[in-house]
Amino acid sequence: MRTNYILQDNFNHSRISGHRTLRSAVLAKLRHAAGLRRRSPGSYVWYAITDAYGVPHNSELILETEMEIQNRR
């Protein structure tokens, strides 16, 4: 499986997960953040969504996708 989008912890530079679509990467980010809030209140992670080579994707497109997902809930 080829991953086009990688969700990573930008502070620790560690890979969280790989995804084929931007939407699934953003969904994983939201789920990971919700789980982190449940397990460790007050903790936070600086997320980044990059391509396979570590180049960050357009933050406006990521934000737009996140807003679309949250509006559908």
Biopython code that builds the backbone (N, CA, C, O; Angstrom):
import numpy as np
from Bio.PDB.StructureBuilder import StructureBuilder

atoms = [
    (1, "MET", "N", (0.843, -1.186, 0.000)),
    (1, "MET", "CA", (0.000, 0.000, 0.000)),
    (1, "MET", "C", (0.883, 1.242, 0.000)),
    (1, "MET", "O", (1.782, 1.376, 0.830)),
    (2, "ARG", "N", (0.629, 2.112, -0.901)),
    (2, "ARG", "CA", (1.402, 3.338, -0.997)),
    (2, "ARG", "C", (0.725, 4.425, -0.169)),
    (2, "ARG", "O", (-0.465, 4.686, -0.340)),
    (3, "THR", "N", (1.475, 5.055, 0.721)),
    (3, "THR", "CA", (0.914, 6.130, 1.531)),
    (3, "THR", "C", (1.282, 7.462, 0.902)),
    (3, "THR", "O", (2.455, 7.748, 0.663)),
    (4, "ASN", "N", (0.274, 8.264, 0.641)),
    (4, "ASN", "CA", (0.496, 9.578, 0.069)),
    (4, "ASN", "C", (0.542, 10.651, 1.137)),
    (4, "ASN", "O", (1.118, 11.718, 0.924)),
    (5, "TYR", "N", (-0.056, 10.380, 2.281)),
    (5, "TYR", "CA", (-0.144, 11.352, 3.368)),
    (5, "TYR", "C", (0.326, 10.695, 4.660)),
    (5, "TYR", "O", (-0.114, 9.596, 4.997)),
    (6, "ILE", "N", (1.204, 11.355, 5.371)),
    (6, "ILE", "CA", (1.713, 10.831, 6.629)),
    (6, "ILE", "C", (1.341, 11.800, 7.739)),
    (6, "ILE", "O", (1.648, 12.990, 7.677)),
    (7, "LEU", "N", (0.671, 11.265, 8.758)),
    (7, "LEU", "CA", (0.344, 12.044, 9.943)),
    (7, "LEU", "C", (1.486, 11.836, 10.917)),
    (7, "LEU", "O", (1.829, 10.704, 11.257)),
    (8, "GLN", "N", (2.074, 12.942, 11.364)),
    (8, "GLN", "CA", (3.191, 12.809, 12.280)),
    (8, "GLN", "C", (3.108, 13.798, 13.426)),
    (8, "GLN", "O", (2.472, 14.847, 13.328)),
    (9, "ASP", "N", (3.763, 13.436, 14.506)),
    (9, "ASP", "CA", (3.942, 14.300, 15.662)),
    (9, "ASP", "C", (5.108, 15.209, 15.298)),
    (9, "ASP", "O", (6.255, 14.764, 15.248)),
    (10, "ASN", "N", (4.822, 16.465, 15.046)),
    (10, "ASN", "CA", (5.825, 17.381, 14.542)),
    (10, "ASN", "C", (6.849, 17.768, 15.612)),
    (10, "ASN", "O", (7.982, 18.108, 15.271)),
    (11, "PHE", "N", (6.484, 17.727, 16.879)),
    (11, "PHE", "CA", (7.413, 18.091, 17.946)),
    (11, "PHE", "C", (8.473, 17.012, 18.139)),
    (11, "PHE", "O", (9.661, 17.315, 18.253)),
    (12, "ASN", "N", (8.041, 15.753, 18.176)),
    (12, "ASN", "CA", (8.961, 14.635, 18.380)),
    (12, "ASN", "C", (9.455, 14.021, 17.075)),
    (12, "ASN", "O", (10.278, 13.106, 17.093)),
    (13, "HIS", "N", (8.964, 14.513, 15.955)),
    (13, "HIS", "CA", (9.328, 14.009, 14.626)),
    (13, "HIS", "C", (9.101, 12.503, 14.523)),
    (13, "HIS", "O", (9.951, 11.768, 14.020)),
    (14, "SER", "N", (7.944, 12.058, 15.007)),
    (14, "SER", "CA", (7.621, 10.633, 14.921)),
    (14, "SER", "C", (6.370, 10.438, 14.082)),
    (14, "SER", "O", (5.433, 11.235, 14.138)),
    (15, "ARG", "N", (6.373, 9.370, 13.309)),
    (15, "ARG", "CA", (5.247, 9.053, 12.439)),
    (15, "ARG", "C", (4.136, 8.419, 13.264)),
    (15, "ARG", "O", (4.376, 7.493, 14.037)),
    (16, "ILE", "N", (2.920, 8.926, 13.093)),
    (16, "ILE", "CA", (1.763, 8.361, 13.781)),
    (16, "ILE", "C", (1.078, 7.350, 12.878)),
    (16, "ILE", "O", (0.781, 6.235, 13.307)),
    (17, "SER", "N", (0.818, 7.736, 11.605)),
    (17, "SER", "CA", (0.149, 6.824, 10.682)),
    (17, "SER", "C", (0.324, 7.294, 9.240)),
    (17, "SER", "O", (0.691, 8.441, 8.989)),
    (18, "GLY", "N", (0.057, 6.394, 8.302)),
    (18, "GLY", "CA", (0.118, 6.697, 6.879)),
    (18, "GLY", "C", (-1.239, 6.489, 6.234)),
    (18, "GLY", "O", (-1.988, 5.599, 6.637)),
    (19, "HIS", "N", (-1.569, 7.311, 5.223)),
    (19, "HIS", "CA", (-2.906, 7.271, 4.622)),
    (19, "HIS", "C", (-2.828, 7.504, 3.120)),
    (19, "HIS", "O", (-1.880, 8.101, 2.610)),
    (20, "ARG", "N", (-3.848, 7.019, 2.432)),
    (20, "ARG", "CA", (-3.913, 7.190, 0.980)),
    (20, "ARG", "C", (-4.612, 8.480, 0.579)),
    (20, "ARG", "O", (-4.377, 8.988, -0.517)),
    (21, "THR", "N", (-5.474, 9.027, 1.451)),
    (21, "THR", "CA", (-6.187, 10.267, 1.123)),
    (21, "THR", "C", (-5.984, 11.289, 2.232)),
    (21, "THR", "O", (-5.712, 10.939, 3.381)),
    (22, "LEU", "N", (-6.120, 12.548, 1.867)),
    (22, "LEU", "CA", (-6.004, 13.628, 2.845)),
    (22, "LEU", "C", (-7.125, 13.532, 3.863)),
    (22, "LEU", "O", (-6.908, 13.774, 5.050)),
    (23, "ARG", "N", (-8.315, 13.184, 3.414)),
    (23, "ARG", "CA", (-9.463, 13.081, 4.325)),
    (23, "ARG", "C", (-9.214, 12.043, 5.416)),
    (23, "ARG", "O", (-9.527, 12.281, 6.583)),
    (24, "SER", "N", (-8.658, 10.904, 5.046)),
    (24, "SER", "CA", (-8.395, 9.873, 6.058)),
    (24, "SER", "C", (-7.272, 10.295, 7.006)),
    (24, "SER", "O", (-7.287, 9.924, 8.179)),
    (25, "ALA", "N", (-6.309, 11.059, 6.519)),
    (25, "ALA", "CA", (-5.240, 11.565, 7.394)),
    (25, "ALA", "C", (-5.798, 12.567, 8.396)),
    (25, "ALA", "O", (-5.411, 12.559, 9.565)),
    (26, "VAL", "N", (-6.704, 13.429, 7.945)),
    (26, "VAL", "CA", (-7.319, 14.415, 8.847)),
    (26, "VAL", "C", (-8.226, 13.710, 9.850)),
    (26, "VAL", "O", (-8.255, 14.090, 11.021)),
    (27, "LEU", "N", (-8.961, 12.699, 9.420)),
    (27, "LEU", "CA", (-9.788, 11.915, 10.349)),
    (27, "LEU", "C", (-8.919, 11.255, 11.425)),
    (27, "LEU", "O", (-9.282, 11.240, 12.601)),
    (28, "ALA", "N", (-7.790, 10.722, 11.019)),
    (28, "ALA", "CA", (-6.877, 10.098, 11.976)),
    (28, "ALA", "C", (-6.339, 11.130, 12.964)),
    (28, "ALA", "O", (-6.165, 10.834, 14.146)),
    (29, "LYS", "N", (-6.078, 12.329, 12.481)),
    (29, "LYS", "CA", (-5.608, 13.403, 13.361)),
    (29, "LYS", "C", (-6.662, 13.734, 14.409)),
    (29, "LYS", "O", (-6.345, 13.879, 15.590)),
    (30, "LEU", "N", (-7.920, 13.854, 13.977)),
    (30, "LEU", "CA", (-9.001, 14.172, 14.911)),
    (30, "LEU", "C", (-9.212, 13.054, 15.925)),
    (30, "LEU", "O", (-9.433, 13.320, 17.107)),
    (31, "ARG", "N", (-9.146, 11.809, 15.473)),
    (31, "ARG", "CA", (-9.308, 10.673, 16.390)),
    (31, "ARG", "C", (-8.148, 10.585, 17.374)),
    (31, "ARG", "O", (-8.352, 10.313, 18.557)),
    (32, "HIS", "N", (-6.952, 10.810, 16.893)),
    (32, "HIS", "CA", (-5.777, 10.754, 17.763)),
    (32, "HIS", "C", (-5.854, 11.851, 18.824)),
    (32, "HIS", "O", (-5.550, 11.612, 19.992)),
    (33, "ALA", "N", (-6.257, 13.048, 18.416)),
    (33, "ALA", "CA", (-6.380, 14.162, 19.367)),
    (33, "ALA", "C", (-7.455, 13.875, 20.412)),
    (33, "ALA", "O", (-7.274, 14.189, 21.589)),
    (34, "ALA", "N", (-8.574, 13.281, 19.992)),
    (34, "ALA", "CA", (-9.646, 12.949, 20.939)),
    (34, "ALA", "C", (-9.174, 11.897, 21.935)),
    (34, "ALA", "O", (-9.465, 11.999, 23.127)),
    (35, "GLY", "N", (-8.463, 10.904, 21.467)),
    (35, "GLY", "CA", (-7.935, 9.875, 22.356)),
    (35, "GLY", "C", (-6.911, 10.432, 23.325)),
    (35, "GLY", "O", (-6.868, 10.036, 24.489)),
    (36, "LEU", "N", (-6.093, 11.344, 22.847)),
    (36, "LEU", "CA", (-5.099, 11.980, 23.712)),
    (36, "LEU", "C", (-5.770, 12.803, 24.803)),
    (36, "LEU", "O", (-5.320, 12.802, 25.949)),
    (37, "ARG", "N", (-6.845, 13.509, 24.452)),
    (37, "ARG", "CA", (-7.577, 14.292, 25.454)),
    (37, "ARG", "C", (-8.183, 13.394, 26.525)),
    (37, "ARG", "O", (-8.209, 13.764, 27.699)),
    (38, "ARG", "N", (-8.677, 12.200, 26.126)),
    (38, "ARG", "CA", (-9.259, 11.258, 27.090)),
    (38, "ARG", "C", (-8.188, 10.666, 28.005)),
    (38, "ARG", "O", (-8.369, 10.597, 29.221)),
    (39, "ARG", "N", (-7.080, 10.243, 27.415)),
    (39, "ARG", "CA", (-6.036, 9.567, 28.193)),
    (39, "ARG", "C", (-5.192, 10.522, 29.022)),
    (39, "ARG", "O", (-4.818, 10.198, 30.149)),
    (40, "SER", "N", (-4.890, 11.689, 28.480)),
    (40, "SER", "CA", (-3.970, 12.619, 29.143)),
    (40, "SER", "C", (-4.492, 14.043, 29.041)),
    (40, "SER", "O", (-4.013, 14.818, 28.212)),
    (41, "PRO", "N", (-5.468, 14.400, 29.872)),
    (41, "PRO", "CA", (-5.993, 15.773, 29.821)),
    (41, "PRO", "C", (-4.876, 16.792, 30.032)),
    (41, "PRO", "O", (-4.023, 16.629, 30.904)),
    (42, "GLY", "N", (-4.898, 17.828, 29.230)),
    (42, "GLY", "CA", (-3.888, 18.875, 29.331)),
    (42, "GLY", "C", (-2.690, 18.649, 28.426)),
    (42, "GLY", "O", (-1.868, 19.551, 28.261)),
    (43, "SER", "N", (-2.570, 17.459, 27.833)),
    (43, "SER", "CA", (-1.470, 17.179, 26.912)),
    (43, "SER", "C", (-1.842, 17.657, 25.514)),
    (43, "SER", "O", (-3.016, 17.856, 25.201)),
    (44, "TYR", "N", (-0.847, 17.831, 24.702)),
    (44, "TYR", "CA", (-1.104, 18.231, 23.323)),
    (44, "TYR", "C", (-0.007, 17.698, 22.422)),
    (44, "TYR", "O", (1.074, 17.329, 22.881)),
    (45, "VAL", "N", (-0.305, 17.664, 21.125)),
    (45, "VAL", "CA", (0.644, 17.233, 20.105)),
    (45, "VAL", "C", (0.609, 18.249, 18.987)),
    (45, "VAL", "O", (-0.460, 18.733, 18.616)),
    (46, "TRP", "N", (1.760, 18.575, 18.451)),
    (46, "TRP", "CA", (1.822, 19.412, 17.260)),
    (46, "TRP", "C", (1.808, 18.472, 16.069)),
    (46, "TRP", "O", (2.782, 17.764, 15.815)),
    (47, "TYR", "N", (0.697, 18.466, 15.339)),
    (47, "TYR", "CA", (0.539, 17.561, 14.210)),
    (47, "TYR", "C", (1.046, 18.190, 12.928)),
    (47, "TYR", "O", (1.028, 19.410, 12.761)),
    (48, "ALA", "N", (1.498, 17.332, 12.027)),
    (48, "ALA", "CA", (1.843, 17.741, 10.670)),
    (48, "ALA", "C", (1.372, 16.635, 9.739)),
    (48, "ALA", "O", (1.455, 15.454, 10.073)),
    (49, "ILE", "N", (0.882, 17.022, 8.579)),
    (49, "ILE", "CA", (0.534, 16.055, 7.541)),
    (49, "ILE", "C", (1.466, 16.350, 6.374)),
    (49, "ILE", "O", (1.449, 17.439, 5.799)),
    (50, "THR", "N", (2.280, 15.351, 6.039)),
    (50, "THR", "CA", (3.296, 15.528, 5.008)),
    (50, "THR", "C", (3.133, 14.464, 3.933)),
    (50, "THR", "O", (2.336, 13.537, 4.074)),
    (51, "ASP", "N", (3.901, 14.611, 2.856)),
    (51, "ASP", "CA", (3.943, 13.546, 1.863)),
    (51, "ASP", "C", (5.007, 12.537, 2.282)),
    (51, "ASP", "O", (5.611, 12.674, 3.346)),
    (52, "ALA", "N", (5.234, 11.542, 1.464)),
    (52, "ALA", "CA", (6.163, 10.472, 1.814)),
    (52, "ALA", "C", (7.602, 10.968, 1.981)),
    (52, "ALA", "O", (8.417, 10.296, 2.613)),
    (53, "TYR", "N", (7.916, 12.130, 1.421)),
    (53, "TYR", "CA", (9.270, 12.672, 1.499)),
    (53, "TYR", "C", (9.428, 13.704, 2.618)),
    (53, "TYR", "O", (10.503, 14.279, 2.790)),
    (54, "GLY", "N", (8.356, 13.936, 3.373)),
    (54, "GLY", "CA", (8.427, 14.871, 4.490)),
    (54, "GLY", "C", (8.069, 16.307, 4.146)),
    (54, "GLY", "O", (8.231, 17.200, 4.978)),
    (55, "VAL", "N", (7.587, 16.540, 2.936)),
    (55, "VAL", "CA", (7.195, 17.890, 2.530)),
    (55, "VAL", "C", (5.784, 18.165, 3.048)),
    (55, "VAL", "O", (4.861, 17.408, 2.747)),
    (56, "PRO", "N", (5.605, 19.242, 3.825)),
    (56, "PRO", "CA", (4.268, 19.543, 4.367)),
    (56, "PRO", "C", (3.265, 19.849, 3.260)),
    (56, "PRO", "O", (3.603, 20.450, 2.240)),
    (57, "HIS", "N", (2.021, 19.419, 3.487)),
    (57, "HIS", "CA", (0.949, 19.716, 2.542)),
    (57, "HIS", "C", (0.359, 21.083, 2.848)),
    (57, "HIS", "O", (0.600, 21.649, 3.914)),
    (58, "ASN", "N", (-0.404, 21.601, 1.921)),
    (58, "ASN", "CA", (-1.034, 22.912, 2.028)),
    (58, "ASN", "C", (-1.905, 22.985, 3.281)),
    (58, "ASN", "O", (-2.891, 22.257, 3.396)),
    (59, "SER", "N", (-1.544, 23.857, 4.214)),
    (59, "SER", "CA", (-2.269, 23.946, 5.486)),
    (59, "SER", "C", (-3.701, 24.442, 5.299)),
    (59, "SER", "O", (-4.583, 24.071, 6.074)),
    (60, "GLU", "N", (-3.946, 25.267, 4.293)),
    (60, "GLU", "CA", (-5.308, 25.736, 4.034)),
    (60, "GLU", "C", (-6.208, 24.587, 3.580)),
    (60, "GLU", "O", (-7.372, 24.514, 3.976)),
    (61, "LEU", "N", (-5.677, 23.700, 2.760)),
    (61, "LEU", "CA", (-6.442, 22.548, 2.297)),
    (61, "LEU", "C", (-6.716, 21.587, 3.457)),
    (61, "LEU", "O", (-7.801, 21.012, 3.545)),
    (62, "ILE", "N", (-5.743, 21.416, 4.338)),
    (62, "ILE", "CA", (-5.926, 20.566, 5.509)),
    (62, "ILE", "C", (-6.997, 21.155, 6.417)),
    (62, "ILE", "O", (-7.869, 20.427, 6.891)),
    (63, "LEU", "N", (-6.945, 22.456, 6.666)),
    (63, "LEU", "CA", (-7.933, 23.120, 7.511)),
    (63, "LEU", "C", (-9.327, 23.036, 6.892)),
    (63, "LEU", "O", (-10.307, 22.803, 7.599)),
    (64, "GLU", "N", (-9.416, 23.224, 5.582)),
    (64, "GLU", "CA", (-10.702, 23.125, 4.889)),
    (64, "GLU", "C", (-11.282, 21.713, 5.016)),
    (64, "GLU", "O", (-12.483, 21.559, 5.236)),
    (65, "THR", "N", (-10.458, 20.705, 4.882)),
    (65, "THR", "CA", (-10.905, 19.319, 5.020)),
    (65, "THR", "C", (-11.363, 19.040, 6.442)),
    (65, "THR", "O", (-12.378, 18.375, 6.653)),
    (66, "GLU", "N", (-10.613, 19.549, 7.424)),
    (66, "GLU", "CA", (-10.988, 19.371, 8.828)),
    (66, "GLU", "C", (-12.327, 20.033, 9.135)),
    (66, "GLU", "O", (-13.151, 19.461, 9.849)),
    (67, "MET", "N", (-12.548, 21.217, 8.609)),
    (67, "MET", "CA", (-13.817, 21.916, 8.837)),
    (67, "MET", "C", (-14.968, 21.165, 8.186)),
    (67, "MET", "O", (-16.052, 21.077, 8.763)),
    (68, "GLU", "N", (-14.751, 20.621, 6.989)),
    (68, "GLU", "CA", (-15.788, 19.845, 6.304)),
    (68, "GLU", "C", (-16.169, 18.613, 7.139)),
    (68, "GLU", "O", (-17.351, 18.308, 7.293)),
    (69, "ILE", "N", (-15.183, 17.922, 7.667)),
    (69, "ILE", "CA", (-15.443, 16.727, 8.478)),
    (69, "ILE", "C", (-16.209, 17.091, 9.736)),
    (69, "ILE", "O", (-17.170, 16.411, 10.096)),
    (70, "GLN", "N", (-15.797, 18.151, 10.407)),
    (70, "GLN", "CA", (-16.457, 18.543, 11.643)),
    (70, "GLN", "C", (-17.869, 19.053, 11.404)),
    (70, "GLN", "O", (-18.730, 18.881, 12.268)),
    (71, "ASN", "N", (-18.133, 19.668, 10.271)),
    (71, "ASN", "CA", (-19.485, 20.144, 9.958)),
    (71, "ASN", "C", (-20.436, 18.995, 9.641)),
    (71, "ASN", "O", (-21.647, 19.147, 9.805)),
    (72, "ARG", "N", (-19.929, 17.867, 9.197)),
    (72, "ARG", "CA", (-20.770, 16.711, 8.886)),
    (72, "ARG", "C", (-21.165, 15.934, 10.122)),
    (72, "ARG", "O", (-22.098, 15.134, 10.074)),
    (73, "ARG", "N", (-20.476, 16.152, 11.223)),
    (73, "ARG", "CA", (-20.774, 15.406, 12.471)),
    (73, "ARG", "C", (-21.988, 15.939, 13.138)),
    (73, "ARG", "O", (-22.385, 15.438, 14.190)),
]
sb = StructureBuilder()
sb.init_structure("model")
sb.init_model(0)
sb.init_chain("A")
sb.init_seg("    ")
for serial, (resi, resn, name, xyz) in enumerate(atoms, 1):
    if name == "N":
        sb.init_residue(resn, " ", resi, " ")
    sb.init_atom(name, np.array(xyz, "f"), 0.0, 1.0, " ", f" {name:<3s}", serial, name[0])
structure = sb.get_structure()
